[in-house]
Amino acid sequence: MALVPVLAVFAAGCGGERTDVSGGVKQIEDNLLQGKATLDCPKEIDGGEGTVFDCTLKATSGDTQEKVQLKVAKENGELAVALADPKKFGAAVANVVSGGQAAPE
């Protein structure tokens, strides 16, 4: 999967940084989920490249949801949002879209 660009990185006090991941999350929803599910993620996270963050994957029809992880990565020198574990993400999507009826791996 191609990495999805992040909109902005913000410098925070005490040497930390905050990264706005909302644009990358939205592109994952548009490109991978295509209206079958949505991601509930923080708009900004503490940290930059290599930071893993939690989201909730929710079915657009029904109540099925599952925790998934995304991460901040670098592509062509730019920060981007990527799937922390593509296999687990795919299994979570299959489970959520099927209303919790997907066969376990």
C-alpha positions as CSV (number, residue, x, y, z in Angstrom):
1,M,0.0,0.0,0.0
2,A,1.2,3.5,-0.8
3,L,1.8,5.8,2.1
4,V,-0.7,8.6,2.5
5,P,0.8,12.1,3.0
6,V,0.2,13.9,6.3
7,L,-1.1,17.4,6.2
8,A,1.2,19.0,8.8
9,V,3.8,18.6,11.5
10,F,3.7,21.0,14.5
11,A,6.5,21.7,16.8
12,A,5.4,21.5,20.5
13,G,7.0,22.8,23.6
14,C,9.8,20.9,25.3
15,G,11.3,19.5,22.1
16,G,8.2,17.4,21.3
17,E,6.2,17.5,18.1
18,R,2.6,17.0,17.2
19,T,1.6,15.6,13.8
20,D,-1.8,16.3,12.1
21,V,-2.8,13.0,10.7
22,S,-6.3,13.9,9.7
23,G,-5.6,14.2,6.0
24,G,-3.8,10.9,5.8
25,V,-6.6,9.1,7.7
26,K,-9.2,10.6,5.4
27,Q,-7.3,9.4,2.3
28,I,-7.1,5.9,3.8
29,E,-10.9,6.0,4.3
30,D,-11.4,7.1,0.7
31,N,-8.9,4.8,-0.9
32,L,-9.1,1.6,1.1
33,L,-12.5,1.7,2.8
34,Q,-14.4,3.2,0.0
35,G,-17.5,4.0,2.1
36,K,-17.7,0.5,3.7
37,A,-16.3,1.7,7.0
38,T,-14.9,4.8,8.7
39,L,-11.9,5.4,10.9
40,D,-12.3,7.3,14.2
41,C,-8.8,8.6,14.9
42,P,-7.3,11.5,16.7
43,K,-6.8,14.6,14.5
44,E,-3.3,15.1,15.9
45,I,-0.9,12.8,17.6
46,D,2.2,13.3,19.8
47,G,5.3,12.4,17.8
48,G,6.5,12.1,14.3
49,E,8.0,9.4,12.1
50,G,7.6,5.9,13.6
51,T,4.7,6.9,16.0
52,V,2.0,4.3,16.1
53,F,-1.5,5.5,17.0
54,D,-4.8,3.8,17.7
55,C,-8.1,4.2,15.8
56,T,-11.5,2.6,15.8
57,L,-12.7,1.1,12.6
58,K,-16.5,1.4,12.4
59,A,-18.9,-0.2,9.9
60,T,-21.0,2.4,8.0
61,S,-24.0,0.1,8.3
62,G,-24.4,-1.7,11.6
63,D,-22.7,-1.5,15.0
64,T,-19.5,-3.5,14.3
65,Q,-16.3,-1.9,15.2
66,E,-12.7,-2.9,15.9
67,K,-9.5,-1.3,17.1
68,V,-6.8,-0.8,14.4
69,Q,-3.4,0.9,14.4
70,L,-1.9,3.3,11.9
71,K,1.6,4.8,12.0
72,V,3.5,7.9,10.8
73,A,6.1,6.9,8.2
74,K,8.3,8.7,5.7
75,E,7.9,8.5,1.9
76,N,10.1,10.6,-0.4
77,G,11.3,12.7,2.6
78,E,7.7,13.6,3.6
79,L,5.7,12.3,6.5
80,A,2.8,10.1,5.6
81,V,0.2,7.8,7.3
82,A,0.5,4.1,6.8
83,L,-1.1,0.9,8.1
84,A,0.9,-0.3,11.2
85,D,0.1,-4.0,10.2
86,P,-1.6,-4.4,6.8
87,K,-2.6,-8.0,7.5
88,K,-4.3,-7.1,10.8
89,F,-5.9,-4.1,9.2
90,G,-7.3,-6.2,6.3
91,A,-8.7,-8.8,8.7
92,A,-10.3,-6.0,10.8
93,V,-11.9,-4.5,7.7
94,A,-13.3,-7.9,6.6
95,N,-14.7,-8.4,10.1
96,V,-16.3,-5.0,10.4
97,V,-17.7,-5.0,6.9
98,S,-19.2,-8.4,7.3
99,G,-20.9,-7.4,10.6
100,G,-18.6,-9.5,12.7
101,Q,-19.1,-12.6,10.6
102,A,-15.7,-12.9,9.1
103,A,-13.9,-16.1,9.7
104,P,-11.0,-15.8,12.1
105,E,-7.4,-16.2,10.7
